Amino acid sequence: EFSEPQPDLALLVPRDDFYKHSLPRPADVALVIEVADSSLAYDRAIKMPLYARAGVPEAWIVNLIDRWIEVYRDPSTAGYTTLLKILSGKSIAPQAFDDVVVVVNDLLSD
């Protein structure tokens, strides 16, 4: 598999060299975030399975159409085994940064 999807945002595991000497690999990624409206079907069907197969532990889709965050966790070779939908007005913390709380409404423009 040579696919290298480019997420809208990737949060990396901190490293002493700040990735100065090499690019991040899938094992360095703590969370990827896609912001989707017209790309929603592609992000779900293509990108999420690729991230799961690469072992990215958590991926989010900020779903601008339905106005929620889709949280994908527990990757396997078949895809993510856990899907959470965090609705408008609710909040979520990434597994790797559980002290950072994200409010869904803060990510959705009016």
N, C-alpha and C positions, 0 to 999 in steps of 0.2 A: 504494500500500500504506500503510494507516494503522494497522497493528497495532503495538502497543507492549507486547510481552510484558515481564513484570516478573520478572527472574531472582531467585533466592534470594540471590545475591551477584554484584556486578560490581566488577571491579578496573579503575580508570580510569587513563588516562595522566596523570601529574602535570601540573598547570597552576599558573602563578604565582598566580592568583586563587582557587585551590581551589574553582572552580565557584561562586563567590559571585554572579557577575553573570549567569550563564546555566546552564541545565541541560545535562548531558552529552548529546552526540549520538552516534550510532553510531561515528563516527570517533574519539571519545574513549575508547571501551571497549577495553581490552586483553584482558580475559578475563571471560566470564560463567560462573557455576557454578549448576547446578540440583542440588538434593538430591531424589532421587526414590525413592518406593516405589509408592504408588497412582497417582502422576502419570507414571510411567515411559513408558508408551505415548504420552501426550500430549506430553511433553517431547521425545521422539525424533521423532515424526511432525509436530508443529506448531512447537514452539519452535526446534529446531535449524535447520530450513530458513529460518525467519524471521531468525534471527541471521546465518546465512550470506548471505542476500540483502542484509542490511543492511551486510555487510562486517566483521562482528565476527571478528577473526583467529583466535580460539580460544574454544572453549566446552567445558565439562566437565559431565558428568552423574555425580554421586556416586550410583551404583546400589546402593541399600540391599538390594535383593532378591538380586542375584548377588554382592554384596560386591566390587565393583571400580569403578574410575573409567573412564568412557568419555571419551576425549579427541578432540574434533573440531577439525581444523585445515584450513587451505587452503580458505577459502570461495570459492564461485562462485555464480552465479545459480541453479544447479541444486541447491545444497546444499554440504556440506563434502566435499572429495575425499579427505581422510585421516581414518581412524578408528583410534585405538589403544585397546586395553583394557589398563589397568594393574591387574594382579591384586593381591590381598591379599599383603602382605609386600614389595611392590615400591614404588618411589618415582618421582616425576615432577616436573619443573620447568616452570612456564609459560614459553612462548617469550618473553614480554615481560619476565619477571623470572627469568632463568635461574639466578640466584644463590639463589633460594628453592626449596628442595627440600621436596616434600610427600610424606609417607609415607602410603600408602593406609590402613593400619591406624589412623593417627591421626584419620582422618575417619569411621571406622566404629565405632559403639558396639557393645559386646558384649552 
